[in-house]
Amino acid sequence: MEFRFANVEDCRLILSFIRQLSDYENMSDQVVATEELLGEWIFEKKKAEVLFVCECEGKGNKEVGFALFFHNFSTFLGRAGIYLEDLFVLSEYRGKGYGKALLKKLAQITVERGCSRLEWACLDWNQPSIDFYRSLGAVPMDEWTTYRLTGDTLLEMAK
């Protein structure tokens, strides 16, 4: 098992993982991302990072999972943190330690960068993932509700 950060040539692969994740979450109708948008926002504007976990076979590596993350900031702690937007492992590689290895690597990156915490969200119905996260010692932030402005509501608020 190896890790590598994505580069601009990986936009097609990143989009493939995003689409597979959206299928798993029954949200494929919400994906509007394109390779061009990913290239612009991840690599040109540097607003997020992508880490792949690879299966090592013979002379080549195959990307079997990815994590897309970015820095956030805690005013209370006075330091940045890392927010994990997406974590996905191909179905045939689940249960083999790749997801745990990705989270462990992200925890190492969080510590190496001097960040204060690693956070993510999980859909309420996704019990396999909830069980997995809890098995690692992650705790749900039950007292917090996420709010979001998008689309026309966001445009109206921006006026």
Secondary structure, DSSP 8 states (H G I E B T S, - for coil): -EEEE--GGGHHHHHHHHHHHHHHTT-GGG----HHHHIIIIIIS---EEEEEEEEETTEEEEEEEEEEEEEEETTTTEEEEEEEEEEE-GGGTTTTHHHHHHHHHHHHHHHTT-S-EEE---TT-HHHHHHHHHTT----TT-------HHHHHHHH-
